[in-house]
């Protein structure tokens, strides 16, 4: 005998398919929505049904954009430095970097990372168009901002190799070290080693 | 200049309104759905739009039921003991108790808990119908399974007072003590005190 009506079970199952939401959270969210004000559920339903329909991908940097836009706001902004391109794995990384307020160049979203284990090669991510962009002559620096993982590092190395024939393009990557607000005591050995190797003058 | 297209911002905002989902989780879920297979989003959208439309409330125990059902499965099950009624705060609590597989009576969902601070009185929750059910003469025991909080305890006390005039109805409540798998060292003083007071013979 089913304890829960089918529609309730369906919504729990749908929530459970999302990342970071386990069976308990899925139940909690569902029961919350059951007694929440009508507009909270409506809001979510509408936003969900709109998301795929109304978004597209920027033809330059492959970041998310409105469906009717060909080039995203960041790529068409006159006041951003087009000579510096920051390469990230996913659109969410653009958001994170923008929130720092410390980068004023352009972006390039790979939509993935090289991973021989998972069978992801250069053709499976937006690698070719990055090389194309670098070849135009406008780009002076490519900042590799992939995740500090084995795949992210390998992707950075691959980018560096691909762009090596272009003498005017510097390839850099984000610094490794202790996270701000972190505790040296709890830092892992690798991070500590990188922090030591990358130590800088205090001035 | 908006970094994210409006539909993306809308979905993040809609997720943020849900309990236990902060700005970071909301962004992560949204960006996940943007690149997820179409059916994951569709699934969630459909389940959401169905949930309010197709569910109702059981006229006996006030648990969630299908819109077309008057009485829920648990209340109409012949093999469940109608002489024992377990009183819970929310429909999700019924699910949790059913998952234990240790209760074979009926339920009563209060849809809240008495809280003078928040202005919730007996008329704001399903209290009157509980007293009515107890008065029918079929009920021999009412198990108070409200949360072990100040409000939950006060609600239990109120139920006990309301049912005191009915000599044939026992009012009990769930045991307090150490959580199974818990560590005595980390138990708070109150729980330990209750566990001590409620100690039982080993046999």
Interface residues (C-beta under 8 A of the other chain):
Chain A: X1 X2 X3 X4 X5 X6 X7 X8 X10 X11 X13 X14 X15 X17 X18 X19 X20 X21 X25 X27 X28 X29 X30 X31 X32 X33 X34 X35 X38 X40 X41 X43 X44 X45 X46 X47 X48 X49 X50 X51 X52 X54 X55 X64 X65 X66 X69 X73 X74 X77 X90 X91 X92 X94 X95 X98 X111
Chain B: X1 X2 X3 X4 X5 X6 X7 X8 X10 X11 X13 X14 X15 X17 X18 X19 X20 X21 X25 X27 X28 X29 X30 X31 X32 X33 X34 X35 X38 X40 X41 X43 X44 X45 X46 X47 X48 X49 X50 X51 X52 X54 X55 X64 X65 X66 X69 X73 X74 X77 X90 X91 X92 X94 X95 X98 X111
